[in-house]
């Protein structure tokens, strides 16, 4: 208990320092722009953007300071005993091939460039928004691979593609700076689920492991007690009404540009929600929050969400998000959270 209290206090001090920077105590951080970035990003076309550069802040690390995993290594379920059954993983199944990407690894790398059943994918996780999103990294006749810029917008990861060095908003899968500005990546269905549930639905699945296990504190949560913070990290925008900023929101894109959203608390209470347009949302206990206690495997139970649609008499997975309320509101301010 004493150790946890110390780590909590240290994390609070870090957060307060960055919040102070956002609200004006470090104007150099808030006012950075192309002139300051050009030496690190000589190949990025800063004349093309859809956002105000003042919204983009340094998260601390430099370009690729949080290293993506570009040559992922996997083990069988039998050799993945180091991951607790209740730990969260991003489960991806394409053409019958299944892989799990544990948050205990994604926490430290945020991006994995991979290929499953011939489909090039990028698995992403932004801890500050709890946003786990899987993209098809094909765009036109190009196959992109992604890295971290070290920048944040609305506290969300800003990625870049190595082919054009354009910047992309992870939460939206959209190019926001550079020649890819305005382009959208296709989001692929995936599940943020417990290891036990992944095992049950994909007994032949593989599990991502670190390439260098000793170089990070895999299994530890560097954002200890973030779930309990009164305000998010590096964000000073408007907050959602009626929900704590770090409450979770389940959202689904109904058609392009049109989303619906429900509070996780509502889904947890009802266990199942069916919509008039055929969506079926379910909740079941048994998954740790990765952003609660210092050890991911001991985090509070936030449960498992699955979103499906009935097509041709068969339930099929639909892409969805389980994100912090402040982040969802920042990117979809006009969408009511039910």
N, C-alpha and C positions, 0 to 999 in steps of 0.2 A: 504493500500500500504506500509506503513512504517513497519507494522508487517511482511509482506511478504519479504521485503528487509532484515530484521533482520534474518529471518529463512534461507533465501538464503545464507547470509553471513556465518552463523553458519555451514550450510551444506557444503559450500565450504571449510571451515577450516578443517572439518572432512575428506573430500575427499583428500585434499592436504596432510594431515598427513599420510593417508594410502598410497597414491601414493609415498610419500617420503620413507615410509617403504619398498615398493616394489623395488624401484630403489637403495636401499642400505643404507639408514640412520638408519635402524633398522635390522641389519643382523640376530639377534636372531629370529625375526619373519620369515624372508625369509628362514632361514636354519633349521627350525624345522624338525624333522623326527621321526621315530619309537622310538628312545631312549627317546625323550621328551614326546611322546604320550602314552607310554606303561602304565604308572600308571593310566591314565584315560581310557585306552582301553586294559585291560588285556586279553580279550577274542578275540581280533582281530589278525589274522595271518598275520603279516607284512612281512613274507617271500614270500608271493604271491602278486604280483602287476603287472600291465601293464603300469604304469606311473612312471615318475621320482618324487620321494618324494619332490624334491625342488619346484615342480609346485604347491604343496598343501600348502595353507597359512591359517593362522587363520583369520577368519572373525571377531573375537572379542568375541562372546558368547562361552561358553563351550558346551560340549555335552548336547543336549536337552535344551540349554539356550533359543533357540527359540522353544517353545513347540508345538509338533504336536497335532492335535485334534484326539483323538482315540475313543471317544464316541460322535459322532456328533449329534447335535440337529437341528431339522428342523421345519419350520413353513410353513403355507400355503401362497400362493401369497397374499391373502387378509390381512394377518398379517405381510407383508414385506414392509409396506409403508415407512419404514426408509431408503430404498434404492431407490435412484433416478432412473428414467427410463433410463437415459443415462449412469448410472454406469456400469462398466464391471463386468461380472460374467463368470465363467467357467460353461457352460451348458453341462450336460451329460444326454443322453437318452439311456437306455438299456432295451430291451424287453418291450418298452412302458412306463417304469417308468422313470420319469424325475426329476432331481435335479439341482439346481443352487448353485454354490459356489462363493459368492461375493469376489472380490479382496480386498474389505475393511476388510474382515476377513482373507483371505489367506496372505495378506501383513504382518500380525503379527504372523502367525503360519507356513506358507509355505508348510505344509503337512497335509492332512486329510486322515486318514485311514477309509474306509467306505465299505459298501456292498450294491449293487443295484441289485434287481431282482436275488439274489443268486450269483452275481458275485462280489468277493472281489476286490476292487479298491483302488488305492492311487491317490489322487488329489494333484498335486504339483504346486507351483508357486515360481520362483526365481525372486524377484524384480530387482536384479542387471542385469539380462539378459532379463527381460520381458518374461520369458519362462514359459508358462502354459501348463503342460503335465499331462495326465491321464494315469495311468498304471494299467494293470491287475496284481494283486500282487500274483498270483499263479505261482509257478515255480516248475515243476515236481509235486511231491506229497506234496509239502509244500505250505502253505499260509503265506506269509511274511507280517510283518507290519513294518513301517518305521518311523525313527526319524531324527533329524538334528544333524550332527556332530559338527557344529560350524566352519567347514572348507569350503574353497572355492578353486576351481581350474578353471582358466580362468574366475574368478569372478562369477562362477556358483556354486550353491548349491551342496555340497557333502552330500548325505544322508547315512544312515546306516540301515540295517535290524536288528531287535531285536533278530532274531533267531540265527544268526551266528556272528553278529556284523561286517559283511563285509561292506565296503564302496562302495557307488554307485554314479556315475556321473548322476545328474538329467537330464542334457541336452541330454544325450545319452540313459539313462535308462540302463546303463551297469555297472557291477561290476568292480571296479578298484583296490580294496585292499581287501585281505582276501580270504576265501575259495570260495566265489562266484565270484572271479575274472574271467572276460571273459564271464560271463552269461549276457543275455539280457532279460529285461522285455518287455512284449508285450505292445505297445502303443495303447490305445483305442481312437476311434474318439470322439472328443469333440469340442465345439465351444467357443472361447473367444468372447463373444457377449454382447450387452447391455441388461439390465434388461427388457426393453420393448420388445425386440425381443425374449427373452426367454419366457416371458409371452404369446406372440402371438403364439409361436409354441408349448407351453406346458402349457395350461391353468389349468391343474390339478397338475402342478409341485410343488415341495417343495423347500424351500430356507434355506440354512445353516445360522444359527445364532450362536453367541458366547455362550459358556457354562457359562461364567462369563462376562457379558457385561461391567461391570465397570472397568475391570482390564487392558484394553488397550484403546487407542484412536481410536476405530473403526470408519472408515470414514475419518480419517486423513491420509495423506501421509507422513511418516517419512523420505522419500527421496525427499523432496520438490525440484522441478526444476531439477530433475535428467535428464529429457529429454533434457534440455538445456545445460548440462555440455559438455565441449569440449572433455573430456576424461572419460572413464568408471572408476568405483570404483575397486580398487585392481586388476588391469590388466595392464601389461606392454608389452604384446606380439604384434605381427604384426597386423596392421589395414587393413581393406578392401580398395581397390582402388576405387575411384570415389563415395564413400558414406561416410557420416558422421558416426563416430563410433556408435552413438546412434540413427541413422536412423533405421527404422524397415524393416525387411526382412521376406517375406512369403516363407516358404519352405515345400516341400512334399517329402516323400520317395516313389520313383517310384517302385523300387524293393529293397530287402534287401541290404543295403550298398550303394545304388545309390539314390541321392537326386537331386531335381531341386529347384531353388530359383529365386524369383522375388523381386525387391524392392517394398515396399508398395506404394511409390510414383507413380510407373508405374501402378500398379493395380488401385490406386485411380484415375489416369488420364483416364485409359481405361474403368474402371468400371467392365469389364468382360474380362477374358482371357481364351481361349480354346486351349488345346494342342492336338497334333496329336495322343497322346496315351489316349485320352478320359477324361482328367481332365478338370473341369470347375471351375474357380476361379472367385468369384464376390466380389465387394466392395460396401457398402452403408453407408452413413453418419449416425451419431447418437450414437457414443460410446466415452466416456471420456477416456483419458489416465489416468491411475492410478498413474503415476509417474511424473506428471507435477506440478500443483498447490498444496498448502498445504492441500486443501480439494479435495478428489478424485472426488466428484460430479461436481467440477468446472474445471476440467482439459480440455485441448484442445481436439477437436474432431479428433480422429484418425480413426474413422469409424469401420465398421464391415466386417470381412472377412469370407467367407464360401468357402470351397473346397469340391467338390463332383465329383462323377464319374457315368456315365450312365452304369447300370448293369441290364440286362434283361428288358430293357425299363423303368427302374426306376432310379431316381437320389438317390444315397446313399452317406452319409457323409464319408469323408476320413480324417484320422488324419493329422494335419498340424501344423506348428508353425508360430507365428508372433513374432519374436525375434529381439533383437538389433543386428545390423550388425556386430559389433566387436565380439560378442559371436558366431554368426553363422560362421564367418570366422575362429575363433579360433578352432572350432571343425570340420569344413569342409573347410579347406584352399584350396582344389583343385576344389571346386564347384563354377562355375561362377555365379554371381548374375546378372540376366537379367534386 
